Amino acid sequence: MPELPEVETVKRGLAPVMEGAQIVRVEQRRENLRFPFPENFVSRLENARIITLSRRAKYLLVELDSGDTLAMHLGMSGSFRIEVGENFSLPGQMHQDSGKKPAHDHVVFHLNTPHGDAKVIYNDPRRFGYMDLITTADLHIHPFFAKLGIEPTGNELSGEAIAQMFHGKATPLKSALLDQSLIAGLGNIYVCEALWRSRLSPTRKAGSITTKTGKSTKKADELASHIREIIAEAIKAGGSSLQDHRQTDGSLGYFQHRFDAYDREGEPCKRETCKVKIARISQSGRSTFYCPQCQR
């Protein structure tokens, strides 16, 4: 499943062509994706103008001047491509992803943009993605968003914030980091990477990186810093692009070539002073990759 950096990369790729555009026509080619489309999906979108594109956790949010917001989740294999003119290109950036089969094009947004007419096409072979229209003023109380925690990309994620959230928790540290009600948008890949950089074991108790009174420690400060760094690096690299995910320009990202722990089972730890082999364990049904020597 695309993680936060992948979704942020997609958002940044779509924004230049979508923001300020008018939705002239919508082709809804199925009754449902993972869930049914909302009632009057097409009519509520057509003729609306897009005010802004944003992201919350792993959701793309398209705010419309109609008072609705289109919330979109990519699921396992969802992706977008942008077609502009006969050459399927937007000057300097976008081109058609020729590897995507038209049979999996489920929603087509026909836009009138400052650059001219364009199409934004949602393609999803597995159909695990979904879309919904939500009254913008009610976004914060909608079930998708009401219980989401803080974003891991800004200064709000600090050692102090982690200490407050994790104080007294006996749950494994990795599980706490994946709890979307605490930190929204963190996924398996980047948690493994952040724990490796922080030299923290994924199995240690979450509360062990706080003081007895719930104050921040050096370990909590370093963990917060490494999470923000890794997310920023992955966004800059275009995301991990594992399996199905591609950027909106159809190309693969390259952060996966820098993985220090994730998916490196049996390979030597990259720290020069270590070289113990990376291990894999299962936690809550997910694979965890870590160095048994470095991460304590």
SULJORA-V896402 format. One record per residue. N is the residue number from 1. OMEGA is omega as a letter, one per 40 degrees, with the letter a starting at -180 (* if undefined). Layout:
n=N omega=OMEGA
n=N omega=OMEGA
This chain:
n=1 omega=i
n=2 omega=i
n=3 omega=a
n=4 omega=a
n=5 omega=i
n=6 omega=a
n=7 omega=i
n=8 omega=i
n=9 omega=i
n=10 omega=i
n=11 omega=a
n=12 omega=i
n=13 omega=a
n=14 omega=a
n=15 omega=a
n=16 omega=a
n=17 omega=a
n=18 omega=a
n=19 omega=a
n=20 omega=a
n=21 omega=i
n=22 omega=i
n=23 omega=a
n=24 omega=a
n=25 omega=i
n=26 omega=i
n=27 omega=i
n=28 omega=a
n=29 omega=i
n=30 omega=i
n=31 omega=a
n=32 omega=i
n=33 omega=i
n=34 omega=i
n=35 omega=i
n=36 omega=i
n=37 omega=i
n=38 omega=a
n=39 omega=i
n=40 omega=a
n=41 omega=a
n=42 omega=a
n=43 omega=i
n=44 omega=a
n=45 omega=a
n=46 omega=a
n=47 omega=i
n=48 omega=i
n=49 omega=a
n=50 omega=a
n=51 omega=a
n=52 omega=i
n=53 omega=i
n=54 omega=i
n=55 omega=i
n=56 omega=a
n=57 omega=a
n=58 omega=i
n=59 omega=i
n=60 omega=a
n=61 omega=i
n=62 omega=a
n=63 omega=a
n=64 omega=i
n=65 omega=i
n=66 omega=a
n=67 omega=i
n=68 omega=i
n=69 omega=i
n=70 omega=i
n=71 omega=a
n=72 omega=i
n=73 omega=a
n=74 omega=a
n=75 omega=a
n=76 omega=a
n=77 omega=a
n=78 omega=i
n=79 omega=i
n=80 omega=i
n=81 omega=a
n=82 omega=i
n=83 omega=i
n=84 omega=i
n=85 omega=a
n=86 omega=a
n=87 omega=i
n=88 omega=a
n=89 omega=i
n=90 omega=a
n=91 omega=i
n=92 omega=a
n=93 omega=a
n=94 omega=i
n=95 omega=a
n=96 omega=i
n=97 omega=a
n=98 omega=a
n=99 omega=a
n=100 omega=a
n=101 omega=i
n=102 omega=i
n=103 omega=a
n=104 omega=i
n=105 omega=a
n=106 omega=i
n=107 omega=i
n=108 omega=i
n=109 omega=i
n=110 omega=a
n=111 omega=i
n=112 omega=a
n=113 omega=i
n=114 omega=i
n=115 omega=a
n=116 omega=a
n=117 omega=i
n=118 omega=i
n=119 omega=i
n=120 omega=a
n=121 omega=i
n=122 omega=a
n=123 omega=a
n=124 omega=a
n=125 omega=a
n=126 omega=i
n=127 omega=i
n=128 omega=i
n=129 omega=i
n=130 omega=i
n=131 omega=i
n=132 omega=i
n=133 omega=a
n=134 omega=i
n=135 omega=a
n=136 omega=a
n=137 omega=a
n=138 omega=a
n=139 omega=a
n=140 omega=i
n=141 omega=i
n=142 omega=a
n=143 omega=i
n=144 omega=a
n=145 omega=a
n=146 omega=a
n=147 omega=a
n=148 omega=i
n=149 omega=a
n=150 omega=i
n=151 omega=a
n=152 omega=a
n=153 omega=a
n=154 omega=a
n=155 omega=i
n=156 omega=i
n=157 omega=a
n=158 omega=i
n=159 omega=i
n=160 omega=i
n=161 omega=i
n=162 omega=i
n=163 omega=i
n=164 omega=a
n=165 omega=a
n=166 omega=a
n=167 omega=i
n=168 omega=a
n=169 omega=i
n=170 omega=i
n=171 omega=i
n=172 omega=a
n=173 omega=a
n=174 omega=a
n=175 omega=i
n=176 omega=i
n=177 omega=i
n=178 omega=i
n=179 omega=a
n=180 omega=i
n=181 omega=i
n=182 omega=i
n=183 omega=a
n=184 omega=i
n=185 omega=i
n=186 omega=i
n=187 omega=a
n=188 omega=a
n=189 omega=a
n=190 omega=i
n=191 omega=i
n=192 omega=a
n=193 omega=a
n=194 omega=i
n=195 omega=i
n=196 omega=a
n=197 omega=a
n=198 omega=a
n=199 omega=a
n=200 omega=i
n=201 omega=i
n=202 omega=a
n=203 omega=a
n=204 omega=a
n=205 omega=a
n=206 omega=a
n=207 omega=a
n=208 omega=i
n=209 omega=i
n=210 omega=i
n=211 omega=i
n=212 omega=i
n=213 omega=i
n=214 omega=i
n=215 omega=a
n=216 omega=i
n=217 omega=i
n=218 omega=i
n=219 omega=i
n=220 omega=i
n=221 omega=a
n=222 omega=i
n=223 omega=i
n=224 omega=a
n=225 omega=a
n=226 omega=i
n=227 omega=a
n=228 omega=a
n=229 omega=a
n=230 omega=i
n=231 omega=a
n=232 omega=i
n=233 omega=a
n=234 omega=i
n=235 omega=i
n=236 omega=a
n=237 omega=a
n=238 omega=i
n=239 omega=a
n=240 omega=i
n=241 omega=i
n=242 omega=i
n=243 omega=a
n=244 omega=a
n=245 omega=i
n=246 omega=i
n=247 omega=a
n=248 omega=i
n=249 omega=i
n=250 omega=a
n=251 omega=i
n=252 omega=i
n=253 omega=a
n=254 omega=i
n=255 omega=a
n=256 omega=i
n=257 omega=a
n=258 omega=a
n=259 omega=i
n=260 omega=a
n=261 omega=a
n=262 omega=i
n=263 omega=a
n=264 omega=a
n=265 omega=i
n=266 omega=i
n=267 omega=a
n=268 omega=i
n=269 omega=a
n=270 omega=i
n=271 omega=a
n=272 omega=a
n=273 omega=a
n=274 omega=a
n=275 omega=i
n=276 omega=a
n=277 omega=i
n=278 omega=a
n=279 omega=i
n=280 omega=i
n=281 omega=i
n=282 omega=i
n=283 omega=a
n=284 omega=i
n=285 omega=a
n=286 omega=i
n=287 omega=i
n=288 omega=i
n=289 omega=a
n=290 omega=i
n=291 omega=a
n=292 omega=a
n=293 omega=a
n=294 omega=a
n=295 omega=a
n=296 omega=*
